[in-house]
Amino acid sequence: MEITAPADNLQQVAATKVKKNRWKLFRSNFDMYLLLVPGLLFLLLFKYTPMYGIIIAFMDYNIFDGIAGSDWVGLAQFSKLIHSDEFMQVFINTLLISLYKLVLLFPVPIIIALLLNEVRRAWFKRTVQTVIFLPHFLSWVIISGLFITILSPSGGLVNNLIVFFGGKPISFFLDNNFFRSVVVFTAGWKESGWNAIIFIAAIAGIEQEQYEAASIDGAGRLRQMLYITLPGIIPTIILILILRLGYLLDAGTEQILTMYNSVVYESGDVIGTYVYRMGLGQQDYSFSTAVGLFNSLIGFILIIAGNEISKKLVKRSIW
């Protein structure tokens, strides 16, 4: 007791000092903590409070009876989901479109950032950035209308070129063989330039002394890009890739809703649009909530798995 008591006293003193320091820090930065209140209220009201509605995934929910009056059915909605042939097709569509976007579009912003970093004329660099950033600020309704006109089988620019070279017009928005390609291409056209901002900022954080030393050693622009710029943004690339994994089953609901129709459900119907059709279209709220919860659970698992893979491969965690 005589040996351990002083140690216990020291721990209590240290704990008390830490509490006093925390309270002193809070009082000295009270105005800064006050600025957190609107953001915390937003998260509480619009992110956490609606999570109460998840329980209808385990009920046979009736909008007129409400949550209190609806019957509990346990995992019946999830059993229906797993055994639904329609949902399996939707799941495959979502996975394919998301993988196409990840594999084909993820490298594009990195390449754009690397190329822009090599541009030395400021006016030309600013012009290119403005042009490639602009599509991000257009809504999917506008972009869908634009591409529906361009790809129209009757008078569209692309089909006019196809006919000019001896081909037959293609109904891109009515053909299951082309619809996924249109979705991926338009997503890349709209967001690639905007997504490059993160990598441009990461490149700006690389120390210029490395480039100067490499230049003195005789390294050209290409070698500097490969051995300084690219390795310098690897942590950012890994971070963005892991975060993208969490949205792997988010194939672009808003985009597809403005583009697809019943003819291309076979190739274009994804989880987000399926939830929309089942929830608002057929008013099957319990089943659509179960589908949404399944989607969120898969996304959470993918983020955790991606973080673990990151720690093993590059010895770096995103948190």
LUMBA-982676 format. One record per residue (C-alpha): residue number from 1; chain; x, y, z. Coordinates in steps of 0.25 Angstrom, whole numbers, plus 2048, in hexadecimal, padded with zeros to 3 digits. Example, Ala and Ser with C-alpha at 12.3 -4.5 7.8 and 13.67 -1.06 7.14 Angstrom:
2
i 1	ch A	east 831	north 7EE	up 81F
i 2	ch A	east 837	north 7FC	up 81D
END
This chain:
319
i 1	ch A	east 800	north 800	up 800
i 2	ch A	east 80B	north 80A	up 803
i 3	ch A	east 811	north 807	up 7F6
i 4	ch A	east 805	north 808	up 7ED
i 5	ch A	east 7FE	north 814	up 7F5
i 6	ch A	east 808	north 81F	up 7F0
i 7	ch A	east 806	north 81A	up 7E1
i 8	ch A	east 7F7	north 81A	up 7E3
i 9	ch A	east 7F8	north 828	up 7E8
i 10	ch A	east 801	north 82D	up 7DD
i 11	ch A	east 7F7	north 827	up 7D3
i 12	ch A	east 7EB	north 82F	up 7DA
i 13	ch A	east 7F4	north 83C	up 7D9
i 14	ch A	east 7F7	north 83A	up 7CB
i 15	ch A	east 7E8	north 837	up 7C7
i 16	ch A	east 7E4	north 843	up 7CF
i 17	ch A	east 7EE	north 84C	up 7C8
i 18	ch A	east 7EA	north 846	up 7BA
i 19	ch A	east 7DB	north 84A	up 7BD
i 20	ch A	east 7DF	north 858	up 7C2
i 21	ch A	east 7E7	north 85A	up 7B5
i 22	ch A	east 7DB	north 855	up 7AC
i 23	ch A	east 7D2	north 85F	up 7B3
i 24	ch A	east 7DC	north 86A	up 7B2
i 25	ch A	east 7DD	north 867	up 7A3
i 26	ch A	east 7CE	north 866	up 7A2
i 27	ch A	east 7CC	north 874	up 7A8
i 28	ch A	east 7D7	north 87B	up 7A0
i 29	ch A	east 7D2	north 875	up 793
i 30	ch A	east 7C3	north 876	up 797
i 31	ch A	east 7BF	north 87F	up 78A
i 32	ch A	east 7C6	north 874	up 781
i 33	ch A	east 7BE	north 869	up 788
i 34	ch A	east 7B1	north 871	up 786
i 35	ch A	east 7B3	north 871	up 777
i 36	ch A	east 7B2	north 862	up 778
i 37	ch A	east 7A4	north 863	up 77D
i 38	ch A	east 79D	north 865	up 76F
i 39	ch A	east 7A4	north 859	up 769
i 40	ch A	east 7A1	north 850	up 775
i 41	ch A	east 793	north 854	up 774
i 42	ch A	east 792	north 851	up 765
i 43	ch A	east 798	north 843	up 767
i 44	ch A	east 78F	north 840	up 773
i 45	ch A	east 782	north 845	up 76B
i 46	ch A	east 785	north 840	up 75D
i 47	ch A	east 78F	north 834	up 75F
i 48	ch A	east 78C	north 82E	up 76C
i 49	ch A	east 77D	north 830	up 76F
i 50	ch A	east 779	north 82A	up 762
i 51	ch A	east 780	north 81D	up 766
i 52	ch A	east 774	north 81A	up 76F
i 53	ch A	east 76D	north 817	up 762
i 54	ch A	east 776	north 80B	up 75F
i 55	ch A	east 76D	north 803	up 768
i 56	ch A	east 762	north 802	up 75D
i 57	ch A	east 76B	north 7F9	up 756
i 58	ch A	east 768	north 7EE	up 761
i 59	ch A	east 759	north 7F1	up 760
i 60	ch A	east 74D	north 7F0	up 756
i 61	ch A	east 74C	north 7FF	up 756
i 62	ch A	east 73F	north 805	up 752
i 63	ch A	east 73F	north 814	up 750
i 64	ch A	east 731	north 816	up 756
i 65	ch A	east 734	north 80E	up 763
i 66	ch A	east 741	north 814	up 765
i 67	ch A	east 74D	north 80E	up 76C
i 68	ch A	east 746	north 80B	up 779
i 69	ch A	east 73A	north 804	up 772
i 70	ch A	east 742	north 7FC	up 768
i 71	ch A	east 745	north 7ED	up 76A
i 72	ch A	east 753	north 7E8	up 76D
i 73	ch A	east 758	north 7DE	up 763
i 74	ch A	east 767	north 7DC	up 767
i 75	ch A	east 770	north 7D9	up 75B
i 76	ch A	east 765	north 7D6	up 752
i 77	ch A	east 768	north 7E2	up 749
i 78	ch A	east 777	north 7DE	up 748
i 79	ch A	east 773	north 7CF	up 744
i 80	ch A	east 76A	north 7D5	up 739
i 81	ch A	east 775	north 7DE	up 735
i 82	ch A	east 77F	north 7D2	up 734
i 83	ch A	east 775	north 7C9	up 72C
i 84	ch A	east 771	north 7D4	up 723
i 85	ch A	east 776	north 7D1	up 714
i 86	ch A	east 773	north 7E0	up 711
i 87	ch A	east 77C	north 7E5	up 71C
i 88	ch A	east 787	north 7DB	up 718
i 89	ch A	east 787	north 7E2	up 70A
i 90	ch A	east 787	north 7F0	up 711
i 91	ch A	east 792	north 7EC	up 719
i 92	ch A	east 79A	north 7E7	up 70E
i 93	ch A	east 797	north 7F4	up 706
i 94	ch A	east 79C	north 7FC	up 712
i 95	ch A	east 7A9	north 7F4	up 713
i 96	ch A	east 7AC	north 7F5	up 705
i 97	ch A	east 7A9	north 804	up 703
i 98	ch A	east 7B1	north 807	up 710
i 99	ch A	east 7BD	north 7FE	up 70C
i 100	ch A	east 7BD	north 805	up 6FE
i 101	ch A	east 7BD	north 812	up 704
i 102	ch A	east 7C8	north 80F	up 70E
i 103	ch A	east 7D1	north 808	up 704
i 104	ch A	east 7CF	north 811	up 6F8
i 105	ch A	east 7CD	north 81E	up 6FF
i 106	ch A	east 7D5	north 81E	up 70C
i 107	ch A	east 7E3	north 820	up 704
i 108	ch A	east 7DE	north 82B	up 6FC
i 109	ch A	east 7DE	north 837	up 706
i 110	ch A	east 7EC	north 832	up 70A
i 111	ch A	east 7F1	north 833	up 6FC
i 112	ch A	east 7EA	north 841	up 6FA
i 113	ch A	east 7F1	north 846	up 707
i 114	ch A	east 7FF	north 840	up 703
i 115	ch A	east 7FD	north 847	up 6F5
i 116	ch A	east 7F8	north 854	up 6FA
i 117	ch A	east 804	north 854	up 704
i 118	ch A	east 80E	north 854	up 6F8
i 119	ch A	east 807	north 860	up 6F1
i 120	ch A	east 810	north 86C	up 6F3
i 121	ch A	east 807	north 877	up 6EC
i 122	ch A	east 7FE	north 87C	up 6F7
i 123	ch A	east 7F3	north 882	up 6EE
i 124	ch A	east 7F2	north 874	up 6E6
i 125	ch A	east 7F2	north 86C	up 6F3
i 126	ch A	east 7E6	north 875	up 6F9
i 127	ch A	east 7DE	north 874	up 6EC
i 128	ch A	east 7DF	north 865	up 6EC
i 129	ch A	east 7DC	north 864	up 6FA
i 130	ch A	east 7CF	north 86D	up 6F8
i 131	ch A	east 7CB	north 864	up 6EC
i 132	ch A	east 7CC	north 857	up 6F3
i 133	ch A	east 7C6	north 85C	up 700
i 134	ch A	east 7BA	north 862	up 6FA
i 135	ch A	east 7B2	north 855	up 6F7
i 136	ch A	east 7B2	north 852	up 706
i 137	ch A	east 7A9	north 85E	up 709
i 138	ch A	east 79E	north 859	up 6FF
i 139	ch A	east 793	north 851	up 704
i 140	ch A	east 790	north 843	up 6FF
i 141	ch A	east 783	north 847	up 6F9
i 142	ch A	east 78B	north 851	up 6F0
i 143	ch A	east 796	north 847	up 6EC
i 144	ch A	east 78C	north 83C	up 6E9
i 145	ch A	east 784	north 845	up 6E0
i 146	ch A	east 791	north 849	up 6D9
i 147	ch A	east 796	north 83B	up 6D7
i 148	ch A	east 788	north 836	up 6D3
i 149	ch A	east 788	north 841	up 6C8
i 150	ch A	east 796	north 83D	up 6C4
i 151	ch A	east 794	north 82E	up 6C3
i 152	ch A	east 786	north 82F	up 6BE
i 153	ch A	east 784	north 825	up 6B2
i 154	ch A	east 77C	north 82F	up 6AA
i 155	ch A	east 785	north 83B	up 6A8
i 156	ch A	east 78F	north 839	up 6B3
i 157	ch A	east 79E	north 83E	up 6B0
i 158	ch A	east 7A4	north 830	up 6B4
i 159	ch A	east 799	north 828	up 6AB
i 160	ch A	east 79B	north 832	up 6A0
i 161	ch A	east 7AA	north 82E	up 6A0
i 162	ch A	east 7A7	north 81F	up 6A1
i 163	ch A	east 79D	north 820	up 695
i 164	ch A	east 7A8	north 829	up 68D
i 165	ch A	east 7B2	north 81E	up 68E
i 166	ch A	east 7A8	north 813	up 68A
i 167	ch A	east 7A2	north 80E	up 697
i 168	ch A	east 794	north 80D	up 69C
i 169	ch A	east 78F	north 817	up 6A7
i 170	ch A	east 790	north 811	up 6B5
i 171	ch A	east 786	north 814	up 6C0
i 172	ch A	east 790	north 816	up 6CC
i 173	ch A	east 785	north 818	up 6D6
i 174	ch A	east 77C	north 80D	up 6D2
i 175	ch A	east 787	north 802	up 6D0
i 176	ch A	east 78B	north 7F9	up 6DB
i 177	ch A	east 799	north 7F7	up 6D4
i 178	ch A	east 79C	north 806	up 6D5
i 179	ch A	east 795	north 80C	up 6E1
i 180	ch A	east 7A0	north 808	up 6EB
i 181	ch A	east 7AB	north 80E	up 6E2
i 182	ch A	east 7A3	north 81B	up 6E1
i 183	ch A	east 7A1	north 81C	up 6F0
i 184	ch A	east 7B0	north 81A	up 6F2
i 185	ch A	east 7B4	north 824	up 6E7
i 186	ch A	east 7AB	north 82F	up 6EC
i 187	ch A	east 7AF	north 82D	up 6FB
i 188	ch A	east 7BE	north 82F	up 6F6
i 189	ch A	east 7BB	north 83B	up 6EE
i 190	ch A	east 7B3	north 842	up 6F9
i 191	ch A	east 7BC	north 83F	up 705
i 192	ch A	east 7CA	north 83B	up 701
i 193	ch A	east 7CF	north 84A	up 700
i 194	ch A	east 7C9	north 84D	up 70E
i 195	ch A	east 7CF	north 841	up 714
i 196	ch A	east 7DD	north 845	up 710
i 197	ch A	east 7DC	north 850	up 71A
i 198	ch A	east 7E0	north 847	up 725
i 199	ch A	east 7EC	north 842	up 71E
i 200	ch A	east 7F0	north 850	up 719
i 201	ch A	east 7F0	north 854	up 728
i 202	ch A	east 7F8	north 848	up 72C
i 203	ch A	east 803	north 84B	up 721
i 204	ch A	east 804	north 859	up 726
i 205	ch A	east 808	north 854	up 734
i 206	ch A	east 814	north 84D	up 72E
i 207	ch A	east 821	north 854	up 732
i 208	ch A	east 827	north 85C	up 726
i 209	ch A	east 835	north 859	up 72B
i 210	ch A	east 833	north 84A	up 726
i 211	ch A	east 831	north 84F	up 718
i 212	ch A	east 83D	north 858	up 719
i 213	ch A	east 846	north 84D	up 71E
i 214	ch A	east 841	north 844	up 713
i 215	ch A	east 843	north 84E	up 708
i 216	ch A	east 851	north 850	up 70D
i 217	ch A	east 854	north 841	up 70C
i 218	ch A	east 84F	north 842	up 6FE
i 219	ch A	east 841	north 83C	up 6FF
i 220	ch A	east 837	north 841	up 6F5
i 221	ch A	east 829	north 845	up 6F6
i 222	ch A	east 824	north 836	up 6F4
i 223	ch A	east 82D	north 830	up 6FE
i 224	ch A	east 829	north 83B	up 708
i 225	ch A	east 81B	north 838	up 706
i 226	ch A	east 81D	north 829	up 708
i 227	ch A	east 826	north 829	up 713
i 228	ch A	east 822	north 836	up 71B
i 229	ch A	east 814	north 83A	up 718
i 230	ch A	east 80D	north 82D	up 717
i 231	ch A	east 813	north 827	up 723
i 232	ch A	east 810	north 834	up 72A
i 233	ch A	east 801	north 833	up 728
i 234	ch A	east 801	north 824	up 72B
i 235	ch A	east 7FB	north 826	up 739
i 236	ch A	east 7F0	north 82F	up 733
i 237	ch A	east 7ED	north 824	up 728
i 238	ch A	east 7EB	north 819	up 732
i 239	ch A	east 7E2	north 822	up 73B
i 240	ch A	east 7D9	north 825	up 730
i 241	ch A	east 7D9	north 817	up 72B
i 242	ch A	east 7D5	north 812	up 738
i 243	ch A	east 7CA	north 81C	up 73A
i 244	ch A	east 7C5	north 819	up 72C
i 245	ch A	east 7C4	north 80A	up 730
i 246	ch A	east 7BA	north 80E	up 73A
i 247	ch A	east 7B1	north 814	up 72F
i 248	ch A	east 7B3	north 808	up 726
i 249	ch A	east 7A5	north 804	up 726
i 250	ch A	east 7A1	north 813	up 723
i 251	ch A	east 7A1	north 812	up 714
i 252	ch A	east 79B	north 820	up 712
i 253	ch A	east 78C	north 820	up 715
i 254	ch A	east 789	north 82E	up 711
i 255	ch A	east 791	north 82D	up 704
i 256	ch A	east 78A	north 820	up 700
i 257	ch A	east 77C	north 825	up 705
i 258	ch A	east 77D	north 830	up 6FA
i 259	ch A	east 782	north 827	up 6EF
i 260	ch A	east 77C	north 819	up 6F0
i 261	ch A	east 76E	north 814	up 6ED
i 262	ch A	east 767	north 806	up 6EE
i 263	ch A	east 76D	north 801	up 6E1
i 264	ch A	east 77B	north 801	up 6E7
i 265	ch A	east 777	north 7FC	up 6F5
i 266	ch A	east 77F	north 7EF	up 6F2
i 267	ch A	east 78C	north 7F7	up 6F1
i 268	ch A	east 78A	north 804	up 6F8
i 269	ch A	east 781	north 802	up 704
i 270	ch A	east 78A	north 803	up 711
i 271	ch A	east 788	north 802	up 720
i 272	ch A	east 785	north 811	up 721
i 273	ch A	east 77A	north 811	up 716
i 274	ch A	east 775	north 804	up 71A
i 275	ch A	east 772	north 80A	up 728
i 276	ch A	east 76C	north 816	up 722
i 277	ch A	east 763	north 80D	up 719
i 278	ch A	east 75F	north 804	up 725
i 279	ch A	east 75D	north 80F	up 72F
i 280	ch A	east 756	north 81A	up 728
i 281	ch A	east 751	north 812	up 71C
i 282	ch A	east 74B	north 806	up 723
i 283	ch A	east 74B	north 80C	up 731
i 284	ch A	east 752	north 7FF	up 736
i 285	ch A	east 759	north 808	up 741
i 286	ch A	east 75E	north 7FC	up 749
i 287	ch A	east 765	north 7F5	up 73E
i 288	ch A	east 76B	north 801	up 738
i 289	ch A	east 771	north 805	up 746
i 290	ch A	east 776	north 7F7	up 747
i 291	ch A	east 77D	north 7F8	up 739
i 292	ch A	east 783	north 806	up 73E
i 293	ch A	east 788	north 800	up 74B
i 294	ch A	east 78E	north 7F4	up 744
i 295	ch A	east 795	north 7FE	up 73A
i 296	ch A	east 79B	north 806	up 746
i 297	ch A	east 7A0	north 7FA	up 74D
i 298	ch A	east 7A7	north 7F5	up 741
i 299	ch A	east 7AD	north 803	up 740
i 300	ch A	east 7B2	north 803	up 74F
i 301	ch A	east 7B8	north 7F6	up 74D
i 302	ch A	east 7C0	north 7FA	up 741
i 303	ch A	east 7C5	north 806	up 748
i 304	ch A	east 7CA	north 7FE	up 753
i 305	ch A	east 7D0	north 7F4	up 74A
i 306	ch A	east 7D7	north 7FE	up 742
i 307	ch A	east 7DD	north 805	up 74E
i 308	ch A	east 7E3	north 7F8	up 753
i 309	ch A	east 7E8	north 7F5	up 745
i 310	ch A	east 7EF	north 803	up 745
i 311	ch A	east 7F5	north 800	up 752
i 312	ch A	east 7FB	north 7F3	up 74D
i 313	ch A	east 800	north 7F8	up 740
i 314	ch A	east 805	north 806	up 742
i 315	ch A	east 805	north 806	up 752
i 316	ch A	east 7FC	north 811	up 752
i 317	ch A	east 7EE	north 813	up 757
i 318	ch A	east 7E3	north 81D	up 754
i 319	ch A	east 7E0	north 81F	up 762
END
